[in-house]
């Protein structure tokens, strides 16, 4: 009898341990938590805002303290980090139609309609990066109503519109100057002017040539020489 009770207790403890381990694994490997952990790692801190497209393994997060934004896909296995000032715009797309948008140096196009039914709701983020210029989050697709945790097209539109307002607030900030642009626009100190040339010196007259030593004056310069004698004195 004691052996049976001991066996039942061991089975109960083993079942409890297995149930706890399974619940912890489900909680730890939940899609949202995996994406949030990945974003926290690449953003070097807890993100202040996170948006996850459930069932698609995609998400986006922003950390204003570090000035970084990151996008993740494949449930956080891959991440791409941007500076916040690299965000150029955001668009709310419903059934392949852009219904609201916010772009840098452009007036915002606000959402002016209520949406309760849609086949697809997408938030598109645009970055200043030629290799990865945009990132799309499908917040609602046809068939999501059959998921265990299902929202609605209207809730997806409200969440996307909230992120559109957040993107507009980021775009209103002055954009930080990149090192290359800073070097290009840096004002260099003017060079010191060259010293003035020295004033020209007046040329002194050359002294007259000295007479040659031992030279006799020519005979025609002798005062006692009378030249030719007149004929009457001959």
N, CA, C and O of each residue as an XYZ file, in Angstrom:
936
protein
N       0.832     -1.212      0.000
C       0.000      0.000      0.000
C       0.864      1.258      0.000
O       0.593      2.219     -0.721
N       1.893      1.229      0.813
C       2.795      2.381      0.854
C       3.493      2.590     -0.483
O       3.719      3.725     -0.904
N       3.832      1.492     -1.144
C       4.483      1.617     -2.450
C       3.539      2.236     -3.473
O       3.968      3.027     -4.313
N       2.291      1.890     -3.413
C       1.317      2.455     -4.356
C       1.160      3.954     -4.121
O       1.121      4.734     -5.072
N       1.070      4.352     -2.865
C       0.947      5.781     -2.551
C       2.188      6.536     -2.998
O       2.095      7.628     -3.560
N       3.344      5.949     -2.747
C       4.595      6.591     -3.164
C       4.646      6.722     -4.684
O       5.083      7.749     -5.204
N       4.208      5.702     -5.388
C       4.199      5.742     -6.851
C       3.249      6.813     -7.361
O       3.574      7.542     -8.299
N       2.068      6.910     -6.744
C       1.110      7.936     -7.162
C       1.655      9.340     -6.901
O       1.473     10.241     -7.720
N       2.316      9.523     -5.773
C       2.910     10.827     -5.483
C       4.004     11.186     -6.484
O       4.102     12.332     -6.923
N       4.810     10.217     -6.834
C       5.874     10.466     -7.813
C       5.284     10.802     -9.176
O       5.782     11.688     -9.871
N       4.219     10.092     -9.562
C       3.570     10.392    -10.841
C       2.947     11.789    -10.824
O       3.007     12.517    -11.815
N       2.356     12.147     -9.698
C       1.758     13.481     -9.597
C       2.827     14.565     -9.672
O       2.649     15.573    -10.355
N       3.934     14.357     -8.970
C       5.025     15.332     -9.026
C       5.623     15.427    -10.429
O       5.915     16.521    -10.912
N       5.803     14.278    -11.078
C       6.344     14.287    -12.439
C       5.391     14.989    -13.395
O       5.821     15.757    -14.256
N       4.093     14.725    -13.243
C       3.118     15.403    -14.097
C       3.109     16.902    -13.876
O       3.001     17.681    -14.823
N       3.223     17.302    -12.611
C       3.268     18.735    -12.310
C       4.516     19.380    -12.905
O       4.450     20.481    -13.451
N       5.654     18.692    -12.797
C       6.898     19.238    -13.350
C       6.818     19.355    -14.867
O       7.248     20.353    -15.446
N       6.261     18.321    -15.508
C       6.139     18.366    -16.968
C       5.194     19.481    -17.387
O       5.464     20.205    -18.346
N       4.086     19.617    -16.668
C       3.139     20.687    -16.995
C       3.774     22.060    -16.816
O       3.592     22.947    -17.651
N       4.521     22.234    -15.726
C       5.189     23.513    -15.481
C       6.227     23.796    -16.559
O       6.322     24.917    -17.057
N       7.011     22.768    -16.921
C       8.031     22.958    -17.955
C       7.389     23.296    -19.296
O       7.876     24.163    -20.022
N       6.293     22.609    -19.621
C       5.609     22.914    -20.875
C       5.029     24.312    -20.891
O       5.113     25.012    -21.901
N       4.438     24.725    -19.777
C       3.874     26.073    -19.700
C       4.970     27.129    -19.806
O       4.793     28.153    -20.466
N       6.102     26.875    -19.152
C       7.213     27.826    -19.233
C       7.754     27.911    -20.657
O       8.083     28.995    -21.138
N       7.845     26.757    -21.332
C       8.338     26.772    -22.710
C       7.387     27.543    -23.620
O       7.825     28.310    -24.477
N       6.084     27.337    -23.429
C       5.113     28.075    -24.240
C       5.219     29.567    -23.963
O       5.173     30.385    -24.883
N       5.361     29.915    -22.682
C       5.480     31.336    -22.330
C       6.777     31.928    -22.863
O       6.774     33.037    -23.398
N       7.883     31.205    -22.723
C       9.189     31.742    -23.111
C       9.306     31.872    -24.624
O       9.873     32.845    -25.122
N       8.773     30.900    -25.357
C       8.900     30.914    -26.811
C       7.686     31.534    -27.490
O       7.472     31.338    -28.687
N       6.900     32.272    -26.739
C       5.789     33.002    -27.352
C       6.326     33.999    -28.374
O       7.375     34.608    -28.168
N       5.609     34.156    -29.456
C       6.084     34.994    -30.553
C       6.323     36.428    -30.101
O       7.357     37.014    -30.420
N       5.391     36.988    -29.374
C       5.555     38.371    -28.926
C       6.777     38.530    -28.035
O       7.537     39.486    -28.190
N       6.971     37.613    -27.113
C       8.099     37.734    -26.187
C       9.429     37.525    -26.897
O      10.411     38.189    -26.568
N       9.476     36.630    -27.849
C      10.721     36.430    -28.600
C      11.097     37.696    -29.357
O      12.261     38.098    -29.371
N      10.113     38.318    -29.982
C      10.392     39.547    -30.724
C      10.801     40.664    -29.772
O      11.726     41.419    -30.071
N      10.131     40.780    -28.639
C      10.488     41.822    -27.681
C      11.887     41.615    -27.112
O      12.624     42.581    -26.913
N      12.257     40.369    -26.852
C      13.623     40.116    -26.366
C      14.655     40.478    -27.427
O      15.694     41.059    -27.113
N      14.372     40.137    -28.677
C      15.312     40.472    -29.750
C      15.437     41.984    -29.910
O      16.542     42.497    -30.088
N      14.320     42.700    -29.847
C      14.372     44.154    -29.972
C      15.110     44.787    -28.798
O      15.869     45.739    -28.984
N      14.896     44.274    -27.608
C      15.605     44.800    -26.444
C      17.110     44.599    -26.585
O      17.891     45.458    -26.177
N      17.514     43.483    -27.155
C      18.944     43.204    -27.311
C      19.579     44.161    -28.310
O      20.640     44.719    -28.030
N      18.958     44.363    -29.466
C      19.585     45.184    -30.503
C      19.418     46.674    -30.225
O      20.218     47.480    -30.699
N      18.398     47.052    -29.468
C      18.194     48.463    -29.147
C      18.981     48.903    -27.919
O      18.944     50.075    -27.545
N      19.696     47.967    -27.288
C      20.540     48.269    -26.125
C      19.723     48.835    -24.965
O      20.188     49.701    -24.224
N      18.523     48.340    -24.824
C      17.661     48.790    -23.738
C      16.220     48.408    -24.020
O      15.880     47.962    -25.115
N      15.382     48.592    -23.014
C      13.962     48.266    -23.158
C      13.307     49.247    -24.130
O      13.397     50.456    -23.918
N      12.655     48.769    -25.181
C      12.000     49.689    -26.120
C      10.787     50.351    -25.485
O      10.020     49.713    -24.764
N      10.625     51.645    -25.766
C       9.471     52.366    -25.239
C       8.191     52.042    -25.997
O       7.101     52.143    -25.433
N       8.300     51.661    -27.251
C       7.129     51.340    -28.064
C       7.448     50.109    -28.906
O       8.506     50.026    -29.531
N       6.526     49.161    -28.914
C       6.695     47.917    -29.666
C       5.386     47.607    -30.379
O       4.305     47.749    -29.807
N       5.497     47.186    -31.623
C       4.341     46.737    -32.398
C       4.700     45.405    -33.035
O       5.717     45.292    -33.719
N       3.864     44.397    -32.812
C       4.106     43.043    -33.311
C       2.953     42.642    -34.217
O       1.786     42.800    -33.857
N       3.283     42.126    -35.384
C       2.285     41.551    -36.288
C       2.156     40.076    -35.941
O       2.961     39.258    -36.384
N       1.162     39.740    -35.163
C       1.009     38.367    -34.668
C       0.724     37.412    -35.820
O      -0.064     37.693    -36.723
N       1.396     36.281    -35.747
C       1.239     35.275    -36.790
C       2.149     35.468    -37.977
O       2.266     34.573    -38.814
N       2.806     36.631    -38.075
C       3.726     36.896    -39.187
C       5.174     36.916    -38.720
O       6.080     36.947    -39.553
N       5.418     36.900    -37.423
C       6.781     36.894    -36.903
C       7.527     38.187    -37.118
O       8.758     38.195    -37.148
N       6.799     39.295    -37.269
C       7.428     40.590    -37.525
C       7.073     41.573    -36.423
O       6.023     41.475    -35.787
N       7.976     42.523    -36.216
C       7.732     43.538    -35.206
C       8.655     44.721    -35.394
O       9.631     44.654    -36.141
N       8.338     45.804    -34.708
C       9.145     47.019    -34.749
C       9.168     47.600    -33.345
O       8.181     47.523    -32.613
N      10.296     48.178    -32.978
C      10.445     48.788    -31.664
C      11.282     50.047    -31.743
O      12.107     50.205    -32.643
N      11.063     50.942    -30.791
C      11.767     52.226    -30.753
C      12.268     52.453    -29.334
O      11.542     52.245    -28.362
N      13.523     52.885    -29.233
C      14.111     53.260    -27.949
C      14.588     54.698    -28.077
O      15.604     54.967    -28.718
N      13.858     55.616    -27.468
C      14.203     57.028    -27.589
C      15.430     57.380    -26.762
O      16.105     58.367    -27.059
N      15.732     56.604    -25.742
C      16.909     56.888    -24.918
C      18.197     56.678    -25.705
O      19.136     57.466    -25.590
N      18.241     55.623    -26.500
C      19.431     55.353    -27.313
C      19.335     55.943    -28.711
O      20.318     55.938    -29.451
N      18.155     56.457    -29.087
C      17.992     57.036    -30.415
C      18.004     56.007    -31.523
O      18.450     56.299    -32.633
N      17.521     54.803    -31.242
C      17.553     53.721    -32.221
C      16.149     53.175    -32.450
O      15.294     53.205    -31.565
N      15.940     52.678    -33.656
C      14.729     51.949    -34.020
C      15.161     50.650    -34.678
O      16.197     50.599    -35.341
N      14.374     49.606    -34.497
C      14.740     48.293    -35.034
C      13.494     47.591    -35.542
O      12.401     47.745    -34.999
N      13.688     46.820    -36.593
C      12.633     45.969    -37.135
C      13.114     44.527    -37.022
O      14.311     44.250    -37.102
N      12.177     43.627    -36.838
C      12.509     42.209    -36.647
C      11.562     41.364    -37.471
O      10.390     41.698    -37.644
N      12.091     40.266    -37.976
C      11.261     39.272    -38.651
C      11.775     37.887    -38.297
O      12.809     37.733    -37.647
N      11.034     36.890    -38.736
C      11.328     35.503    -38.365
C      11.337     35.357    -36.846
O      12.223     34.724    -36.272
N      10.326     35.958    -36.205
C      10.144     35.875    -34.751
C      11.374     36.344    -33.982
O      11.706     35.790    -32.934
N      12.045     37.363    -34.507
C      13.193     37.925    -33.810
C      14.525     37.310    -34.170
O      15.557     37.734    -33.651
N      14.529     36.313    -35.054
C      15.808     35.710    -35.444
C      16.650     36.684    -36.267
O      17.879     36.608    -36.253
N      15.992     37.601    -36.986
C      16.703     38.590    -37.789
C      16.217     39.971    -37.380
O      15.019     40.201    -37.217
N      17.153     40.874    -37.220
C      16.827     42.247    -36.833
C      17.661     43.216    -37.660
O      18.769     42.905    -38.096
N      17.100     44.380    -37.858
C      17.794     45.449    -38.574
C      17.614     46.729    -37.771
O      16.495     47.093    -37.410
N      18.718     47.405    -37.495
C      18.714     48.570    -36.611
C      18.921     49.830    -37.449
O      19.768     49.864    -38.342
N      18.138     50.859    -37.150
C      18.261     52.169    -37.782
C      18.421     53.227    -36.690
O      18.071     53.005    -35.531
N      18.952     54.370    -37.084
C      18.838     55.541    -36.230
C      17.420     56.103    -36.361
O      16.791     55.981    -37.412
N      16.931     56.710    -35.295
C      15.566     57.228    -35.341
C      15.423     58.279    -36.437
O      14.386     58.349    -37.097
N      16.465     59.102    -36.637
C      16.350     60.146    -37.648
C      16.414     59.603    -39.067
O      16.255     60.365    -40.021
N      16.647     58.293    -39.231
C      16.593     57.695    -40.562
C      15.171     57.358    -40.989
O      14.952     56.974    -42.138
N      14.210     57.491    -40.097
C      12.814     57.281    -40.467
C      12.361     58.430    -41.355
O      12.410     59.590    -40.947
N      11.923     58.113    -42.562
C      11.509     59.118    -43.529
C      10.001     59.241    -43.655
O       9.505     60.263    -44.129
N       9.259     58.216    -43.239
C       7.811     58.309    -43.359
C       7.139     57.018    -42.948
O       7.789     56.011    -42.670
N       5.816     57.076    -42.916
C       5.000     55.907    -42.576
C       3.694     56.008    -43.349
O       3.196     57.103    -43.611
N       3.150     54.857    -43.710
C       1.913     54.800    -44.486
C       0.989     53.743    -43.903
O       1.432     52.671    -43.489
N      -0.293     54.058    -43.876
C      -1.328     53.103    -43.494
C      -2.024     52.655    -44.770
O      -2.631     53.460    -45.477
N      -1.930     51.372    -45.052
C      -2.461     50.812    -46.295
C      -3.593     49.859    -45.940
O      -3.414     48.935    -45.147
N      -4.754     50.089    -46.532
C      -5.920     49.227    -46.338
C      -6.354     48.712    -47.698
O      -6.729     49.487    -48.578
N      -6.302     47.404    -47.859
C      -6.692     46.764    -49.124
C      -5.963     47.397    -50.306
O      -6.573     47.753    -51.314
N      -4.635     47.531    -50.157
C      -3.740     48.045    -51.203
C      -3.999     49.511    -51.546
O      -3.602     49.962    -52.620
N      -4.646     50.256    -50.672
C      -4.875     51.678    -50.874
C      -4.280     52.446    -49.693
O      -4.561     52.136    -48.535
N      -3.454     53.455    -50.000
C      -2.868     54.296    -48.953
C      -3.938     55.272    -48.467
O      -4.352     56.171    -49.199
N      -4.374     55.085    -47.235
C      -5.446     55.927    -46.690
C      -4.911     56.993    -45.740
O      -5.628     57.944    -45.428
N      -3.697     56.862    -45.282
C      -3.082     57.866    -44.403
C      -1.574     57.737    -44.532
O      -1.039     56.653    -44.764
N      -0.900     58.880    -44.373
C       0.548     58.858    -44.521
C       1.158     60.056    -43.803
O       0.502     61.069    -43.564
N       2.411     59.907    -43.475
C       3.202     60.992    -42.884
C       4.615     60.848    -43.414
O       5.255     59.811    -43.237
N       5.099     61.905    -44.073
C       6.438     61.890    -44.649
C       7.185     63.136    -44.200
O       6.587     64.170    -43.902
N       8.481     63.014    -44.161
C       9.318     64.139    -43.754
C       9.173     65.277    -44.761
O       9.160     65.064    -45.973
N       9.064     66.486    -44.225
C       8.944     67.711    -45.029
C       7.679     67.720    -45.873
O       7.623     68.409    -46.891
N       6.664     66.965    -45.468
C       5.380     66.966    -46.159
C       4.260     67.049    -45.127
O       4.408     66.542    -44.016
N       3.135     67.687    -45.482
C       2.009     67.698    -44.543
C       1.428     66.298    -44.383
O       1.414     65.498    -45.319
N       0.955     66.027    -43.184
C       0.415     64.700    -42.909
C      -0.945     64.530    -43.573
O      -1.773     65.441    -43.578
N      -1.153     63.360    -44.124
C      -2.459     62.987    -44.659
C      -3.131     62.092    -43.620
O      -2.802     60.912    -43.499
N      -4.067     62.662    -42.879
C      -4.674     61.940    -41.766
C      -5.764     60.992    -42.259
O      -6.315     61.151    -43.348
N      -6.050     60.014    -41.428
C      -7.124     59.065    -41.720
C      -8.466     59.759    -41.488
O      -8.734     60.241    -40.387
N      -9.296     59.809    -42.507
C     -10.572     60.526    -42.419
C     -11.772     59.602    -42.586
O     -12.840     60.042    -43.014
N     -11.604     58.324    -42.251
C     -12.715     57.386    -42.370
C     -12.598     56.319    -41.295
O     -11.512     56.020    -40.798
N     -13.740     55.760    -40.954
C     -13.789     54.661    -40.009
C     -13.802     53.355    -40.793
O     -14.529     53.205    -41.775
N     -12.987     52.423    -40.341
C     -12.855     51.139    -41.031
C     -13.272     50.044    -40.066
O     -12.712     49.908    -38.979
N     -14.247     49.281    -40.472
C     -14.690     48.143    -39.658
C     -14.494     46.814    -40.366
O     -14.449     45.764    -39.726
N     -14.376     46.860    -41.689
C     -14.181     45.636    -42.466
C     -13.045     45.880    -43.457
O     -13.033     46.885    -44.168
N     -12.113     44.970    -43.494
C     -10.987     45.057    -44.426
C     -10.383     43.678    -44.577
O     -10.419     42.859    -43.659
N      -9.826     43.437    -45.754
C      -9.154     42.161    -45.999
C      -7.688     42.214    -45.599
O      -7.078     41.190    -45.293
N      -7.126     43.428    -45.604
C      -5.708     43.559    -45.259
C      -5.451     44.951    -44.706
O      -5.873     45.949    -45.289
N      -4.760     45.009    -43.585
C      -4.348     46.269    -42.965
C      -2.841     46.202    -42.765
O      -2.336     45.315    -42.077
N      -2.124     47.150    -43.372
C      -0.658     47.115    -43.373
C      -0.114     48.461    -42.929
O      -0.607     49.512    -43.337
N       0.896     48.413    -42.100
C       1.664     49.603    -41.731
C       3.015     49.513    -42.419
O       3.753     48.546    -42.227
N       3.338     50.519    -43.219
C       4.601     50.540    -43.971
C       5.472     51.663    -43.430
O       5.064     52.824    -43.400
N       6.671     51.302    -43.004
C       7.652     52.264    -42.513
C       8.724     52.461    -43.568
O       9.197     51.495    -44.166
N       9.108     53.707    -43.799
C      10.075     54.052    -44.840
C      11.310     54.641    -44.164
O      11.211     55.542    -43.331
N      12.473     54.113    -44.539
C      13.736     54.532    -43.927
C      14.688     55.056    -45.002
O      14.568     54.727    -46.183
N      15.617     55.865    -44.565
C      16.648     56.409    -45.454
C      17.788     55.401    -45.553
O      18.873     55.611    -45.013
N      17.522     54.317    -46.246
C      18.501     53.242    -46.404
C      18.299     52.634    -47.785
O      17.258     52.025    -48.032
N      19.269     52.780    -48.699
C      19.070     52.244    -50.050
C      18.963     50.729    -50.100
O      18.333     50.196    -51.012
N      19.559     50.018    -49.148
C      19.491     48.557    -49.168
C      18.182     48.029    -48.588
O      17.623     47.061    -49.104
N      17.697     48.650    -47.531
C      16.442     48.225    -46.895
C      15.579     49.473    -46.701
O      15.495     49.997    -45.590
N      14.940     49.953    -47.768
C      14.245     51.239    -47.680
C      12.911     51.203    -46.953
O      12.441     52.252    -46.512
N      12.277     50.036    -46.807
C      10.973     50.016    -46.160
C      10.772     48.701    -45.417
O      11.518     47.738    -45.595
N       9.746     48.692    -44.586
C       9.413     47.516    -43.784
C       7.905     47.515    -43.600
O       7.324     48.520    -43.191
N       7.271     46.390    -43.903
C       5.817     46.282    -43.841
C       5.396     45.335    -42.731
O       5.989     44.277    -42.524
N       4.357     45.749    -42.025
C       3.753     44.939    -40.974
C       2.289     44.707    -41.340
O       1.493     45.645    -41.363
N       1.946     43.475    -41.619
C       0.550     43.126    -41.890
C      -0.155     42.914    -40.556
O      -0.027     41.859    -39.935
N      -0.892     43.918    -40.128
C      -1.567     43.847    -38.835
C      -2.874     43.067    -38.904
O      -3.382     42.616    -37.878
N      -3.419     42.907    -40.097
C      -4.655     42.136    -40.249
C      -4.700     41.533    -41.648
O      -4.468     42.218    -42.644
N      -4.999     40.258    -41.702
C      -5.191     39.541    -42.958
C      -6.455     38.699    -42.854
O      -6.897     38.335    -41.764
N      -7.015     38.405    -44.001
C      -8.188     37.536    -44.010
C      -7.832     36.174    -43.418
O      -6.861     35.546    -43.841
N      -8.605     35.726    -42.455
C      -8.342     34.474    -41.756
C      -7.848     34.671    -40.343
O      -7.805     33.720    -39.563
N      -7.469     35.909    -39.995
C      -7.009     36.159    -38.627
C      -8.136     36.024    -37.607
O      -7.878     35.850    -36.416
N      -9.374     36.101    -38.066
C     -10.481     35.964    -37.119
C     -10.573     34.561    -36.537
O     -11.234     34.351    -35.520
N      -9.910     33.594    -37.180
C      -9.925     32.220    -36.677
C      -8.776     31.928    -35.717
O      -8.652     30.808    -35.220
N      -7.944     32.919    -35.457
C      -6.821     32.695    -34.555
C      -7.300     32.684    -33.115
O      -8.381     33.177    -32.792
N      -6.463     32.105    -32.252
C      -6.843     31.993    -30.844
C      -6.971     33.373    -30.204
O      -7.916     33.645    -29.464
N      -6.012     34.228    -30.501
C      -6.079     35.607    -30.010
C      -6.319     36.490    -31.227
O      -5.381     36.902    -31.909
N      -7.566     36.766    -31.480
C      -7.935     37.511    -32.676
C      -8.397     38.903    -32.281
O      -9.108     39.078    -31.293
N      -7.983     39.890    -33.066
C      -8.437     41.261    -32.855
C      -9.556     41.547    -33.853
O     -10.522     40.790    -33.940
N      -9.428     42.607    -34.582
C     -10.409     42.966    -35.603
C      -9.749     43.945    -36.558
O      -8.742     44.561    -36.207
N     -10.292     44.101    -37.756
C      -9.709     45.093    -38.665
C      -9.729     46.501    -38.072
O      -8.783     47.267    -38.258
N     -10.799     46.842    -37.362
C     -10.864     48.174    -36.762
C      -9.780     48.395    -35.723
O      -9.184     49.471    -35.670
N      -9.514     47.381    -34.888
C      -8.453     47.511    -33.887
C      -7.087     47.623    -34.550
O      -6.228     48.369    -34.079
N      -6.882     46.888    -35.638
C      -5.610     46.975    -36.358
C      -5.421     48.362    -36.962
O      -4.312     48.896    -36.951
N      -6.490     48.947    -37.486
C      -6.395     50.290    -38.059
C      -6.088     51.319    -36.972
O      -5.281     52.223    -37.189
N      -6.716     51.192    -35.818
C      -6.440     52.121    -34.722
C      -4.987     52.024    -34.265
O      -4.348     53.043    -34.006
N      -4.467     50.809    -34.165
C      -3.068     50.645    -33.757
C      -2.120     51.224    -34.800
O      -1.139     51.882    -34.451
N      -2.406     50.984    -36.074
C      -1.561     51.541    -37.131
C      -1.637     53.063    -37.147
O      -0.625     53.729    -37.363
N      -2.819     53.617    -36.921
C      -2.960     55.071    -36.891
C      -2.213     55.672    -35.709
O      -1.686     56.780    -35.811
N      -2.161     54.963    -34.599
C      -1.393     55.427    -33.440
C       0.098     55.474    -33.767
O       0.796     56.412    -33.382
N       0.571     54.474    -34.469
C       1.978     54.475    -34.867
C       2.243     55.530    -35.939
O       3.356     56.049    -36.027
N       1.260     55.847    -36.739
C       1.418     56.916    -37.720
C       1.620     58.255    -37.007
O       2.450     59.064    -37.423
N       0.862     58.485    -35.937
C       1.049     59.711    -35.155
C       2.417     59.722    -34.480
O       3.058     60.770    -34.396
N       2.863     58.574    -34.001
C       4.196     58.495    -33.386
C       5.280     58.801    -34.424
O       6.245     59.505    -34.127
N       5.119     58.275    -35.631
C       6.092     58.550    -36.693
C       6.107     60.030    -37.044
O       7.170     60.596    -37.299
N       4.940     60.660    -37.059
C       4.898     62.091    -37.359
C       5.625     62.897    -36.289
O       6.314     63.867    -36.604
N       5.476     62.503    -35.028
C       6.195     63.199    -33.960
C       7.702     63.047    -34.122
O       8.452     63.984    -33.846
N       8.151     61.882    -34.565
C       9.584     61.679    -34.801
C      10.054     62.521    -35.975
O      11.148     63.084    -35.938
N       9.234     62.610    -37.019
C       9.632     63.348    -38.212
C       9.712     64.844    -37.958
O      10.431     65.549    -38.665
N       8.992     65.339    -36.967
C       9.063     66.773    -36.668
C      10.355     67.153    -35.965
O      10.693     68.335    -35.890
N      11.072     66.181    -35.457
C      12.340     66.487    -34.804
C      13.380     66.897    -35.846
O      13.355     66.397    -36.971
N      14.291     67.799    -35.483
C      15.375     68.117    -36.425
C      16.257     66.912    -36.639
O      16.623     66.212    -35.695
N      16.586     66.685    -37.868
C      17.378     65.511    -38.208
C      18.826     65.740    -37.829
O      19.396     66.788    -38.132
N      19.425     64.759    -37.163
C      20.833     64.856    -36.778
C      21.701     64.810    -38.016
O      21.413     64.087    -38.970
N      22.773     65.595    -37.992
C      23.679     65.650    -39.127
C      24.628     64.463    -39.085
O      25.244     64.186    -38.056
N      24.740     63.772    -40.197
C      25.647     62.638    -40.274
C      27.088     63.125    -40.287
O      27.334     64.283    -40.623
N      28.053     62.271    -39.930
C      29.458     62.703    -39.944
C      29.914     63.185    -41.310
O      30.677     64.146    -41.408
N      29.443     62.513    -42.384
C      29.860     62.936    -43.722
C      29.324     64.322    -44.044
O      30.035     65.166    -44.590
N      28.033     64.552    -43.691
C      27.459     65.869    -43.954
C      28.115     66.934    -43.095
O      28.329     68.060    -43.544
N      28.434     66.574    -41.856
C      29.102     67.538    -40.986
C      30.465     67.921    -41.534
O      30.861     69.084    -41.467
N      31.184     66.947    -42.074
C      32.491     67.250    -42.651
C      32.351     68.099    -43.899
O      33.194     68.951    -44.180
N      31.260     67.858    -44.662
C      31.072     68.611    -45.896
C      30.673     70.050    -45.619
O      31.034     70.950    -46.378
N      29.927     70.280    -44.532
C      29.449     71.619    -44.239
C      30.268     72.326    -43.171
O      29.909     73.424    -42.747
N      31.343     71.727    -42.738
C      32.157     72.363    -41.700
C      32.821     73.612    -42.268
O      33.291     73.613    -43.405
N      32.856     74.667    -41.474
C      33.466     75.925    -41.891
C      34.916     75.899    -41.461
O      35.218     75.813    -40.271
N      35.800     75.973    -42.414
C      37.225     75.953    -42.113
C      37.698     77.370    -41.839
O      37.203     78.327    -42.435
N      38.649     77.497    -40.943
C      39.198     78.805    -40.611
C      39.993     79.335    -41.797
O      40.748     78.584    -42.414
N      39.836     80.617    -42.127
C      40.590     81.158    -43.264
C      42.083     81.137    -42.983
O      42.529     81.334    -41.852
N      42.829     80.897    -44.024
C      44.275     80.882    -43.893
C      44.791     82.297    -43.664
O      44.189     83.269    -44.121
N      45.908     82.403    -42.954
C      46.515     83.709    -42.697
C      47.013     84.298    -44.010
O      47.602     83.582    -44.820
N      46.784     85.607    -44.237
C      47.241     86.201    -45.501
C      48.760     86.168    -45.586
O      49.445     86.262    -44.568
N      49.279     86.036    -46.781
C      50.743     86.010    -46.923
C      51.340     87.362    -46.539
O      50.675     88.387    -46.684
N      52.579     87.382    -46.054
C      53.202     88.664    -45.665
C      53.382     89.549    -46.887
O      53.611     89.047    -47.988
N      53.279     90.876    -46.703
C      53.446     91.784    -47.851
C      54.878     91.728    -48.366
O      55.814     91.507    -47.597
N      55.042     91.926    -49.657
C      56.409     91.899    -50.209
C      57.214     93.081    -49.682
O      56.637     94.127    -49.385
N      58.529     92.942    -49.560
C      59.361     94.064    -49.070
C      59.330     95.220    -50.055
O      59.213     95.002    -51.261
N      59.435     96.463    -49.551
C      59.402     97.624    -50.459
C      60.616     97.604    -51.382
O      61.706     97.203    -50.974
N      60.425     98.034    -52.618
C      61.565     98.028    -53.558
C      62.635     99.041    -53.127
O      62.309    100.153    -52.711
N      63.885     98.657    -53.226
C      65.002     99.529    -52.861
C      65.425    100.376    -54.062
O      65.487     99.897    -55.194
N      65.718    101.674    -53.776
C      66.152    102.579    -54.846
C      67.531    102.166    -55.347
O      68.426    101.862    -54.559
N      67.687    102.161    -56.653
C      68.969    101.778    -57.237
C      69.951    102.955    -57.126
O      69.666    104.059    -57.589
N      71.086    102.701    -56.518
C      72.118    103.733    -56.383
C      72.868    103.893    -57.706
O      73.113    102.910    -58.405
N      73.246    105.182    -58.062
C      74.003    105.369    -59.318
C      75.388    104.746    -59.212
O      76.025    104.766    -58.159
N      75.815    104.211    -60.294
C      77.133    103.598    -60.316
C      78.206    104.682    -60.259
O      78.047    105.725    -60.893
N      79.286    104.470    -59.525
C      80.366    105.486    -59.473
C      81.076    105.558    -60.821
O      81.128    104.578    -61.563
N      81.640    106.774    -61.136
C      82.361    106.897    -62.417
C      83.594    106.008    -62.419
O      84.193    105.757    -61.373
N      83.958    105.547    -63.569
C      85.139    104.668    -63.619
C      86.408    105.432    -63.213
O      86.600    106.579    -63.619
N      87.233    104.822    -62.448
C      88.481    105.451    -61.993
C      89.465    105.528    -63.148
O      89.518    104.625    -63.983
N      90.249    106.610    -63.202
C      91.247    106.716    -64.300
C      92.299    105.633    -64.173
O      92.641    105.166    -63.086
N      92.787    105.264    -65.330
C      93.791    104.212    -65.320
C      95.146    104.796    -64.906
O      95.538    105.869    -65.366
N      95.815    104.110    -64.076
C      97.116    104.586    -63.578
C      98.165    104.532    -64.688
O      98.213    103.584    -65.472
N      99.038    105.613    -64.738
C     100.140    105.640    -65.704
C      99.749    106.021    -67.106
O     100.565    105.895    -68.019
N      98.563    106.473    -67.311
C      98.147    106.835    -68.677
C      98.391    108.328    -68.868
O      98.023    109.117    -67.997
N      99.005    108.746    -69.989
C      99.283    110.152    -70.290
C      98.120    110.738    -71.045
O      97.457    110.043    -71.814
N      97.866    112.024    -70.831
C      96.784    112.651    -71.606
C      97.176    112.716    -73.064
O      98.366    112.752    -73.375
N      96.246    112.731    -73.939
C      96.553    112.784    -75.376
C      97.191    114.124    -75.710
O      96.952    115.111    -75.014
N      98.002    114.175    -76.769
C      98.738    115.408    -77.093
C      97.833    116.547    -77.445
O      98.200    117.707    -77.264
N      96.632    116.242    -77.955
C      95.757    117.372    -78.350
C      95.100    118.053    -77.176
O      94.464    119.094    -77.341
N      95.237    117.496    -76.011
C      94.683    118.140    -74.830
C      95.727    118.982    -74.086
O      95.426    119.520    -73.020
N      96.963    119.108    -74.631
C      98.009    119.912    -73.985
C      97.776    121.379    -74.300
O      97.616    121.742    -75.465
N      97.754    122.234    -73.274
C      97.477    123.656    -73.479
C      98.621    124.359    -74.193
O      98.392    125.368    -74.860
N      99.866    123.851    -74.072
C     101.012    124.521    -74.682
C     101.181    124.182    -76.139
O     102.056    124.753    -76.790
N     100.408    123.305    -76.674
C     100.542    122.906    -78.071
C      99.748    123.878    -78.903
O      98.538    124.008    -78.720
N     100.422    124.580    -79.835
C      99.770    125.627    -80.618
C      99.243    125.128    -81.938
O      98.569    125.871    -82.652
N      99.515    123.958    -82.263
C      99.056    123.449    -83.548
C      99.995    123.861    -84.649
O     101.213    123.853    -84.468
N      99.428    124.233    -85.821
C     100.248    124.615    -86.965
C     100.737    126.050    -86.794
O     100.022    126.880    -86.231
N     101.988    126.367    -87.288
C     102.528    127.725    -87.246
C     102.044    128.494    -88.446
O     101.874    127.910    -89.517
N     101.807    129.836    -88.301
C     101.407    130.603    -89.493
C     102.579    130.717    -90.468
O     103.741    130.546    -90.100
N     102.227    131.016    -91.745
C     103.226    131.018    -92.816
C     104.180    132.205    -92.681
O     105.338    132.123    -93.092
N     103.679    133.345    -92.086
C     104.541    134.506    -92.035
C     105.628    134.373    -91.005
O     106.559    135.178    -90.996
N     105.549    133.394    -90.142
C     106.587    133.233    -89.148
C     107.634    132.240    -89.610
O     108.612    132.029    -88.893
N     107.484    131.641    -90.731
C     108.462    130.680    -91.212
C     109.676    131.382    -91.731
O     110.618    130.732    -92.184
